[in-house]
């Protein structure tokens, strides 16, 4: 939990946790179920795409079994051969309501499935970053998707069938009868009232079909250039026919599934280990409806914050992450973004508690006190700091064990992980081996205090064990004496987990002297914090 000058303590007891849940996390309420009537309000198009997704009219879906069945009868009358006499659905278009984190995790456990917070058979007239059904409480929203006919949903999940679908590409013998299936889809499109998108009618051939692809990049203001966005979940969709792909190291993805008409491109800011959420709901980038490759550069506002959070999460879960314990929770982490400032607080954790409804484990504030957006390295570091707490929580096997540690240990540790991981990441991006993320607390002194007069717990003690810089100089005689260097994160993780306070860290370091370090140097370093009551 990063702070600039002061920090809310890391939920020291369950009572404090409940207060935070009821107070700070005020956007989420006790979950209640309300039946939706399927009506959605229509409003003006949102031009900047940074607010709520706005739905328009309900659309005819050519993959609806009702339209496909009628098209099938016409196709049979034309004498076209298909591998069946009766058209059976390939899937079910449903909506599911998860009322708790456990239920949401059950729903999203199958990583082959993709779910949307908004209905797939409605026009989108405002390409926002989130959607919430206005008939439901803040802590719940319907999830929409298409599941195979033999798919078994957990019995505890409330769900409704909207209609059955026939997706020709999902039929086992699609490639053998591809031209016939294309003709079937073409007739169904016509029945739904969709004209050909070109002035001249397209010829129903394989050549008229196309493969979607996307290249996603992001502008990083710390390196002052665009960089590929790796690991992003890109979706293409025409109503209930949709696919998702993960971008590669070049920010590129290619879809093997072909389409004849335009598709809706988008990004869902999630992976199997995490969800990035806009307040209480899944965060999206809803892109254009078009044919051809989608080339996107994310350069500002909330979407840049989401992309930066995604990068920090990707490194933590899929990178080497300094050899540290991955911050895997008992469920996918819910990481909330708030488009506001609460300086000096940068973010906070509620560990893995989900007492009421669907709770957010981590909350990140994206703006400075002047309402400007934070620089990318700053936001990246804050997310990494909070993930360090999640990693430690897993490493020590739970909340109760976590609170046996003094705040000096777990906040100094998270600050060190933040500094080291962010520094290493930007050294590569900036091609600058001397870059150091400016949260290394080298200006900390024994007089550094929080607003309530307690010693400031975000100390450089673990940073000092890594770096080769002694901040005590003639110009700064009150700073820490640091004549230790050479430790790495994975070594310090093992030392940290055996150290519950200042004196415990002193003894554990003496029992694990590395890199030529002496006991006298350890005493010299730890005496900087001697007798301070954190």
N, C-alpha and C positions, 0 to 999 in steps of 0.2 A: 504494500500500500504506500505509494509514493506521495510525498508532500514536499512543499518548497520550504516553508518555515514552521509549520506545525502539522500534526497528524493525529487524526482520530485513532486511538489505540485499536489494535486488531481484534476487536470483539472479545475482550478478555474473558468474559463469562457468558453462559447461555442467556442470562437476563439481558445483557447488553445486546446480544444477537437478536433477541426478540424485539427489543426497542428499535434496533436498526431496521429490522424487517418491517415493522409496523410503521416506522417513521420515515427513514431515509428512502426506503424502497416503496414509496407511496403510490407508484403507478400500478402496482399489482395488488389485486384484491382477492378476497376469498372467492374461489371459483364456484359459480352457479351455472346451471344449464338453462338455456333459453332456446326455444325452437325458432328457427329462422323461417320467415315466410317466403324467402327467395327473392324479395324485392330489394333493389339497390338504388340508392339515390344517384342522380345524374347531375354533374356540375360542369363548370367550365374547365377546359383542358389546363393542366398545370404545365407551364412551359419549361421550368428549370428541372423538373423531374426529381426534386429533393423532398417533396412532401408525401402525403398519402397517395397510394394508387387509387385512381378514380375510375369506377366502372360505368359503362354506358348501357346500351340495350342488350338484352339477351339475344344470342345469335343462333341461327340454325347450324347444327353441327353435321357435316356430311358423313362423319363416322358413327353417328347415332344409328343404332340397329334399325330404327324405323325407316330412315332414309335409305340406308344400305339395302334393306330388304326390298323396297320398291325399285331401287336401281337394279337389283339382282333379277327381278322379274322382267324388266326391260331388256336386260342383257341376254337372258334366256330366249326372249322373243326374237332377238337378233341372231340367235343360233350360235352364240359364242360359248365355247366349252370352258367349264370350270370344274375343279375336282370334287364337287359335291352337288347334290340335288336340293339340299336345304341349307340356307345360310344360317350358321350358328355364330353367336358372338364370340369374339376373341378375348374380351375383357369387360370389366364393369367400371364405369365411371361413378365414383363414390365420394362422399365426404365423411370425415372422421373428426370427432371432437375429443381431444385429450384434455382431461381435467386436472392432471397432475404431471409433475416431471417424470414420474415412473411410467405413466401411460404414454407420454410423448416419446420416451426412450424406447418403449416397446414398439411404437409405430415406426420410429426411424432406425430401428436396429437392422433392418434389411437395407443394406447400402445399395442394392440394385434398384430400389424404389426411389422415385422422386416425388415429393409432395409440394403443393403450392398453398399459400394462405388465401388465395383468391380463386373464385370459380373460373373454370377454363372455358366455359361456354358463354362468356360475356365479353363485350367489346371493352377494351381498355382505352380510355380517352385521356387519362392523366398518368404518365409514366413515373410514378413516385417510387419511394424506397421501401414502403411497407404497406400492408393492408390489414385492416381489422374489421370484421363484421360488426356493424353498429348495433346489431340486436343482441350482442353478447357482452358480458362483463370484460373488463380490461385484461384479465388474466387468462382468457381463453379465446380461441378462434378456430373456425373449421379449417381442416386440411383437406385439400382436393387432390385427387389423383386417379389413375387408371390401374386396376389390379387384374391379373389373370383370373380366369373363371374358377380355377381350382385353388386360388390363394386363400389362406386361412388367416384372418385377423384375430388378434387376441380377443377373447370373449368379453373382457372388461371394457373394451373400447366402444363408445357409442358411435354408431355409423349408420349411414343411409345410402341406399342405392338411388342414384339420380337417373341413369339409364344405362343399358348395355351398349357396347360399342363393337364395331367390327373394324379393326385396323389391318388392312391388307398385308402390310409388311410383317405383321406378327403371325400370319398364317404359315404353317410349316412348309408348304409347297409354293410359297410366294414366287421364288425365282423361276420355277418351271413354268408358271402361268402368269408371269409378270405383266405381259401386254394385256391379258384379259382383266387382271386385277386393276391395272391402270385405267382401263375403260370403265370398269365398275365404279371406281372413285370419281372419274370424270362425270358420269351420269348423276351420281349422288350430289356432287358439287352443283350441277345444273338444277337439280330438284330443290336444293337449298336456296337457289336464287343468286348464286355467285357466277358472274360473267367471267369470261377469260380476261386475264389481266393485260393482254396486249390488244391493240386495236384490231390486228388480224388474229383470227382464231389459231390457237396453237394446235399443231398436229400431234395426235396422241401417240408419241413414240418415245423410246427410251432417251433419245437425244434431247427431248424437250424437258427432261427432268434434270435436277441439279443437286449437288451436295453442299450443304451449308458448311461453313468454316468460320473461324474467328481468330483474330489477333488482338490480345488485350495488353495494353501497356499502362503504366502509371507514371505520373510526374512526381519525382521525389525532390522536394525543395532543399534537402540537405546535400544532395549531389548536383542539383541544378540541371537535371536532364531526365529524360524518360527511361524507364527500365521495364523489362518484360514482367508481367504478373504471372508467376508460376503457380500452379495448383488451384486455380480458380475453377469453380463449378459453373460451366456455361450451359445454358439450355437453349434449345430451339423448339418452337411449338406452333403447330397449326391446330387450334382448338384442343381436342383431346389426343391428338397424335403428337407426342413429344419425345425428345431424347436429351440426355445430358452427357457432357464430356468434361475432362479435366485438362486445363492448359498445361503445356510442357514448359521446359526451361526457357523457351523463346516466347512464351505467352500465347502459343498457337494451339488450336485444336481443330480436328476435322471429323465430320460426321459421315459415317458410311451410309446412313439412311438417306434416301433421295426424296425430294419434294418436287411438285410441279408448280406450286404457287408460293406466294410470299410466306415467310415464317416470322414469328415474334422471337427475337433474340433477347437473352437476358442473362444475368448472373444471380445465383443464389449464394449468399455469403454463408456457406456452411460446408462442413465435411463431416465424416463420421465421428470425429472427436470433439467437434464444437459447432455451436450455432452463434453467429453474430446477430444480435437483435437490436432493433430500433425501439427503444423503450421496452415494451413487453412482447414485441412481435418480430418475426423473422425479417431480416434485412435483405433487400434485393437491389439490383440495378436492372431496371426494365429498359431494354434497348429498343431499337427500331423494328418495325415490320417491313421486311424487304426481301428481295432476292439478292443473292451474291454474298460475298465475304463481308463479315462485320469487322471493321477495324475501329477500335475504341482506344482512346487515351483518356484516362481518368485524371483530372488535373485540379480538382478543387472540391470544396464544400464537404458535405457528409460522405459522399461516395469515396473521396480520397481518404477520409478517416477509416471507413470500412476496409478499403484496400490495404491500408497500412496495418490495421489490426490483423487482417488476414495474413499478411507477411510474417508478423511476429508469431502468430499461432502456427503457421506452416513450419517455421524453423524449429519451434519447440517440439512439435509432434512428429515431424517427418525429417528433420535435420539431425545433426549430431548433438547439438545443443550443449556443447562443452562437456559431453560425457555424463551429464546429470540425469537423474531420475526424471522420466517424462511426467508431465503433469496430468496424467490420465486419471479421471475421476471414475466413480462408480456409474456415472452416466456421462453423456456428452456435455461438455461445459457450456453453460449458457452465459455468453459474454455480452453484456448490454452496453450500448453506446447511447450517451445522452448529449444532445447538441446544445450544450450550455457550459457555463463555467461554475465551479464551486471552489475557486482558489481560496486557500492554498491546497485543498484536497484535489488530487489528480485522479484517484480511483480507489476502490475498496472491494473487499471480498466478504462474502458470507459463507466461505468455505464450501461445503457440499450440502448445506442444510437446505431443505426444500419443505418447509413446514406447511405453507399455504400455497396450493395451486402450483403453477409453473413459475418457479423462482429463477432469478438471475444470479449465478454464482459470482460473477465479476461485473463491476460497473466501471466504465471509463468515461471521463468528461473530456469533450473534444475541443472546448474553446478556452481562450484566455479571458482574463477579467475585462479586457476591452472589447470582448465579443468577436475577436479575430480567431481564426482556426489555429490550432497548435501546429508547430512544425512537425514534419513527419518523424524525425529522429526522436523527438520528445514523446510523441504518442507511442511509437514503437517501444521505447524504453519503459513507459508506464505499463503497457500490456505485459512485457517481459517480467517486470517487477511482480505483478499480480500472479503470473504463472509460476514464478519462483515460490510463492506461498503455496500454491496448489501442489507443486512438486514436493515441497517439504511435508505437507499434510499427508500425502501418499507415503512418503518415505518413513515417517514416524508412525504410520498406521492409525491415523485417525485424529479427530478433533481433541479428544481428552488428552492424548499424549502431546499434541501440539502445544496445549496451554501449560504444560510443565516447563516450557522454555521461557526464559526472560525475554521481554520485548527487545532488549539490546541484541540478542542473538538473532531472532527471526527477521527483524527489520534491517539490521546490518547485513545479514546474509542476502536478503532480497535485493538490497541496494547494490551489493557486489555483483550478483547475477545480472541485474539490469545493466550495470556499467560494462561488464565484460562481454556479454552476448551482443549488446548494441554496438559496442566499440568494434568488435570483430566483424560484425555485419557491414558496418559503414567503412571500415578500412578497405574492404574489398570493393564496395560500390564507388568509393572516392579514389581508389587507387592510391591510398595514403596510409602507409604503415604506421605513421605516428598519430593517427587520429585517436582521440580519447573522448568518449561520451562524457559530457560535462555534469555527471552526477556522482563523481568519485569522492565527494565529501572531503577533499583535501584541506578545506578551510575550517573543518570541525575543530572546536576547542572544548575544554572542560566547561567553559561558560556558555556553550551553546544550549539553549533551552527552548522548550515548547511554550506555548502561551500560558500554560498553567504552572510554569516555573520548574517543571521536571527536566532532567537532562535530555537533550535531543537524542533519540535512540538510533537515528540513521547514521551510524558512525562509519569511518573508513577502515575498520579493523580487518575485515576480510580482503578489501581492496589492497591494503598495505602488505598483506602477505603475498600478493601476486606481483604488484608493480615494483619497479626499481627506483622509485623516487622518494626521497626523504623530505617531507614538507616542512620540517622544523629547520628554519634558517635564521640568520641574523635579523632579517626583515620581519620574520614571523616567529618570534620566540615562544608563542603560546600554542602553536600547532603541535600535532603529535610527532614524537620521535619515531622514525620508521627506518630501521636498518635491516629489515627482513625483505626477501624477495624470492621469486622463483616458483612459488606454489601454483598449482593449476586448480581449476574448479572442481574436477572430480576428486582430487585429493582433499580439498577443503570440505567437500560435501561429507565425506566420511568423518572428518574431524568435527565438523559442525554438529552432526547428529548425536555425537557423544558429549556435547558441551551444552549445559543448561543455563549458564550465566558467565559472568566475566571470569571468575576464578576457575570455573569448570573448563572454560576454553584455555586458560593458562596451563592447567594440568594436562589436558588432552594434547595440546601442542608440544609440551615437553616430552610426552610419551611417544610422540610421532615426529621427531625432528627430521626434517628433510632439507635437501639443497644446501647443506653446509650450515644450517641455522644452529645457533647455540642457545642454551638455556638463558644465558644473560641477555641475548637479543630478544627472546620471548618476553622476559620480565620487563625489559625496557619498553617494549611495545604495549604490553597489557597494563603497565603502570599508568598509562595515559587515562585509563578508565577505572583505576582503583578507587574503591570506596564511593563511587557514584551510585546513587539509588535510581536506577531506571524504572 
